[in-house]
Amino acid sequence: MLGNRAKAYAEAGVSVQAGNAFVERIRHLAATTQTSGVISDIGGFCGLFRPDLTGMEDPILVASTDGVGTKLKLAVAFARHNTVGIDLVAMSVNDILVQGAHPLFFLDSFAAGKLDVNIAQEVISGIAHGCRQAGCALLGGETAEMPDMYQPGDYDLAGFCVGIVDNARLIDGSTIQVGDALVGIASSGLHSNGFSLVRKLLASSGLSPEAPFPGAGGRKVRDVLLEPTHIYVEAVRSMLRDLNIKGMAHITGGGFYDNLPRMLPAQVVACIAFGSWRMPVVFDWVKESGNLSWAEMFQIFNCGIGYVLVVPSEQVGEAVSRMKAFELSAWRIGEIARRMGDSEEQVVISFE
């Protein structure tokens, strides 16, 4: 009997039965993300995937891994666990998208001191939802119960995504030139960055999870702060088929100043027109509560722009209008200019 065999481990704080029950409860969630390439089932030693290489002359695999950070602390504090899984998927699939890659499959790692099957299932439901949005399969994962490693109720998440792109369609920013335009696609809010600061500001504000968030039209604090990260895969891949997308950036930790240079050739700068897009009220609240400058805000947060494209100036109108079909707002937020020397920063934002 399993109960007798697992007794010693259970006394050490690890429930084999709970782990097995959890796998069975999430099996159907993984099935909802299955794509034609999946040739294995949840619960094995590994996941198996056969990619469709039709039409690809020189396929390249593109991989990314990320987490959700201390946004998880708010999910635990607010007892809402069904959105952070979307964040987890978004952070990796949006990263590989900047190279023009289509996500193939995703794997997760869920770790806790004691496995609460109900909470873990909520988290995985969000991961499955994110995978469906991104068009990739939840191929497998790891569930680790580690007594004494985490505070009661806490858990940690990590995600891993593999995608594919034909070498001829790889986006690397090398063709970006002076005069090209920057198109910013709206974020849904904070996404998954800056929460160590946000949690500090929230604690000193006295706002409860159920309180109306300042300026948010009656939305509750927990809804605004746990709003999941946008997944841009479907919308951006639509544009990749028809437009000349020269470079892309996912605006995550490090904000504009750290992420935009990752797509730029050394000889150019990105000139940002501050105020050219609609900024969610959460950023005004952070700025005022933390007594921050806008320069500090753009170093930490996405400030309302979750994803940036570089396109020829004449294609801006089509890029912006194309986003409406995906219920996303987009704006021309700046242009590419010549860099005056290696000492000049590659992101210039005029706050005047």
N, C-alpha and C positions, 0 to 999 in steps of 0.2 A: 504493500500500500504506500502511495506517495506520502501520506501524512507521516508515517513512521520514518521513511527514508529522508524526509526533509526537516525532521524535528530539530536537529542540531542547528541547522542553518536558520530556521525560524527563531530559535532562541537567541541567535546572534543578531536578529533584526531584519532578516531577509526572507520574504515570503515567495517561495517557488510557485505556490498555487496562485497567488495574485498575479505573478508575471505571466503564467500560462493563460489565466483568465483574460488578462489584458490583450494578449495576442489574438485570442478568439474574438474579442469585442471590437478590435480595430480592423479585422480582416475585410469586412464589408466596406469600410472606409477606403482602404487601399484599392479595392476593386472598382470604386467609382472613378478612379483616376487612370485606370488601365488604358494603355494605348496599344497599337498593333505590334510594337516592338517587344512588349513584355512577354517573356517565356518562362517565368517562375512565379511562385506564390510567396506571400508573406509567411515568415516562420522558418525559412531555411537558413543555411549558413551564409548565403549571399543572394544577391539579386542578379538575374540574367536578363540581358536586353540585346536584341538583334536590331541594329539601326538600319533604316532604309537609306541606301546610298545612291538611289536612282538619280541620275542627272548631276552627280557630283564627280568632278574629275580629280580633285585633290582635297578630300575631306580632312578637316582639322577638328580634334576634340578640344573643347573649351570647358574648364572646370572652375568652380568657386566654392568657398565655404565661408560661413558667417554665423552670427548668433543674433539675439534680440537685445542683449545688454540688460541694463537695470530697469528697462520697461517692464520686465518680468516682476519686479518688486511691486509695481502698481497693480499688475494683474492679480497677484496674490492678495494684496491689501484690499482690492475692490471685489475680490471673489468673482472675477470674470476671466475665463481662460480660453474662450473660443475664438479670440482674434489674434493672439500672439503667434499662433501657427501660421497665419497669413503673413504676418511680418517676417517670420523666419524664411518662408519660401521667397518672398519678395526680395529680401536682401541679397540672395544668391542669384535668382533668375534675372533680376535687373542688372546685376553686375556682368553676367556673361552676355546679356543682350547688347551691351555697348560695343562688343566686337562683331555684332551682326549674327550671333549664334542663336539657334533655336534650342531651347532646353529639351533634353530627352528624358531624363529621369532625376529624381530627387531622393535623398536618404536623410533621415533625421536621427538625432541622438537626444533622448530624454533621460535626465538623471535626477534623482531625488533621494533624500535620506530614507523615506518610507513611501512606497508606491501607493498612492490613492488612485484606484482604477478609474473612478468617475472623473477626477480632475484630468488625469492623463488622457482619457478618451476625449474630453473637451478640447484639449490641446491638439490632439491628432486630427480631430474633425476640422480644425482651422487649417492645419497643414494640408489635408486633403482638398479643402476648398481652394487654398492657394494654388495647389498643383493643377486643379481643374481650370482655374483662371489662366495659368501659364501654359496649359496644354502639354504638361509633362506628367509622367507616371511617378507615383509614390512607390518606389521599387523595394524599399526595405528600411530598416533602421535598427536602433539599439535602445533598449530600455534597461537602465541601470539603477538598482536600488542599493544605495551606499550609506548605511547607518553612520552617523556622526560626521559626515562630510557636509551636510546642509542643515540649516535651522529648520525646525518643524514647520511644515507647510511650504517651504521653498523648493524650487526645482530649477534646473538649468536646461537650456536648449542649444543645440548646434545643428546646422543644416549643411548639406553637401549636394551640389548640383553639377551635372555633366550635360553639356550641349554640343552641338556640331554646326560647322559652317564650312562651305566650300572656300578654299584658299582664295579663289578669284573674287569672292564676295566679302572677304574679311575687311572689317572697318578698323583702321588703325590711326586715323588722323593725318596720315602722311600727305594727303592732297589738300588739306586746309590751307587757304591763302587769304591774303589781305582783301577785304571787301565782302567776304562771306558773312552770312547772318547767323545769329544765335537765336534759336527758338526754344523757349522754355515751356515745359509741360507742367501743369499744376500738380502740386503735392496734395495729399488729403489732410495734411497737418504736420505734426512733428515727425511722422514716420517712426523710425526706431533709433534716433540719435539725440544725444544731449539730455538723457533722462536723469543722469546723476545730478545735474543742475536743476532740472525741472522738479524733481522730487524734493530737493532742498527748498525751492521756492514755494512749492505746494504746502510743505510742512509749516512754513512760517506765515502762510496766507490765512490759515484757519478755515479754508474751504473744505467741506465734506464731499465725499464721492457723489452724493445725491443733490448737492447744491447746484443752482444754475451757474454755468460758467460765464464770467463777465463778458458781455458783448456778444454772446453766442446765440442769441435769440431763444433762450429757454433751454437749450441743450445742457445736459448735466455734465458735471466735471468729469466723471468717469468715462462718459461717451466721447468727449473731446480729446482727453488724454490717451485713451486706448483706441482711438480711430486707427484702423490698420493701414499699413503702407500700401500705396497704389502699386499694382503689378502692371507694367507697361508693355508686356510682351506682345499681346495681340495688336494693339494700336501701332506700335513701332514697326512690327514686322509688315504690317499693311503698307507703311510708307517705304520700307526698304525695297519693296517690289517695284515701285514706280518713281521714286524721287532719288536724287543724288545726295544721299546722306554721307557726308564726309567725315564726321566725327560725332561721338556721343559720350555723355558723362552722366553717371548716376550720382545724384547729390546726396551723399551720406555723411558719416562722421568727417569733420574737417570742412564742411560747408562748401561754399563757392571757391574759397581760396586754395583749398587742398585738392579738390576733385576736378575742377576745370583744367588745370595744367596737365593732368594725366592723359588728356586727349590731344594736346596742342603740340605742334612742332616748335622747336626752340626759337624760331625767328619771329613768332607772332605773339600777340597778347589778345585776351578777350576783354573787350570794353563793355561793361554792363550799364544799362540805363536804369538806375534805381527808380522805382515807382512805376515801371512800365507794365506791371502785372498786379493782379488782385491778391493781396496777402491775407491769409486766414487770421482771425482775431487772436488766436493762441499766441502768435509771435509778438503781437503788441503787448499782450499780458506778460510774457516772459521778459521782454525788454524793460517794461516799466517796473515789474516786480523785482528784477535783478539789477536795476539801475545800470543797464548795459548800453554801450554805444552800438550803432548799426554795424560798424566794422567788427565788433565782437560777435554780434549776432550772426553775421555772414561767415565767420570763422567756425562757428559751432553748428548752426542749423541750416536747413534747406530754405527757410524763409519763404515758403510757398511755391518753390520750384523744385520738383523732385527729379526731373530728368531734362537734359539739355541736348539739343541737336545742332549741328553745324550744317547749313545748307547754302547753296548759291542764293544770292539775294532775290533773284526772280522767282524762287520756289517757296518763299515764305508764306504767301497767301494760301497756296494749296496745302502746305504743311499744317497751318493753323486751322483751316477749314476741315481738313481730314480728321482732326481730333474730335470734332463735334459729333461725328458718327459713333464715336466710342465714349461719348458723354464725358469728355475731358476738355478742359480749357487749355488754350495755349496762346502764347504771345511772342512777338518779336522783342527780345529783351536786350539786344545789343549786337555788336559786330566785331569782326576780326580786324585788328590793326597791326601795323608793323612794330616790332619790338626794337627799342632804341639801343639795347645792349643787354648783356647777360645779367647786369645788376638790376634791371627793371623787372618788377614782379609781372607774372603773366596774367594776372587778373586785376583789372582796374575798375573800381566801382566809384562813381561820383555821387556823393551823398548831398551835394549842394542843391 
